[in-house]
Amino acid sequence: MRIAGIVLAGGLSRRMGGGDKCLRPLAGRPLLAHILERARGQVAALALNANGDPERFAMFGLPVVADSIPDFAGPLAGILAGLDWAAAALPQASHVASFAGDAPFLPRDLVARLAAAIAAEDAELACAASAGQAHPVFGLWPLALRAELRQAVAVEGVRKVDQWTARHRLAVVEFPVSPVDPFFNANRPEDLAAAERLAELSTAG
């Protein structure tokens, strides 16, 4: 597989009080910096899915791709934007890995394990899980399904990731939650406070 990556940060962050939660500080750096540190080495190229003025992310040196589906259609729209970007920017790419823009402790072996599961299980897609809970926004998506995903999101109005993955052969890869659940996500201000405490524990992850 030749794998590109997309960090999903195109939402409205209502529970965080609005704005870009990926730019909120954690342990002295923007939340997004922690995510990029873990994601960059796992993919051949990486982009950020975000809407609005891309200049606010200039410091990170990433391509910024907006949703092509209007009205903040959710993570599937971001995944579709990532597939469209990869098809244009990295034509040899076969898959796109997606990373949530609010999860600073994501596994450093996420993409490798998702790719291995697709191969071992003859699956079309793969997503992560921890403590028995699936995390479908951490997934591996083939460019071959790009047109089908566009039909689902733009025409059928599908918004839930698991509603779409249920249509395909899906491999689910379980990750350990010690010392920190790698899919802990900072949705609310109090989550950021918890992340500060967890950051020290995650350094071995």
Secondary structure, DSSP 4 states (H G I P E B T S, - for coil): --EEEEEE--S--GGGTSS-GGGSEETTEEHHHHHHHHHGGGSS-EEEE--S-GGGGGGG---EE--SSTTT--HHHHHHHHHHHHHHH-TT--EEEEEETT-TT--TTHHHHHHHHHHHHT-SEEEEEETTEEEEEEEEEEGGGHHHHHIIIIIS----HHHHHTTS-EEEEEE--SSS-TT----SHHHHHHHHHHHHHHTT-
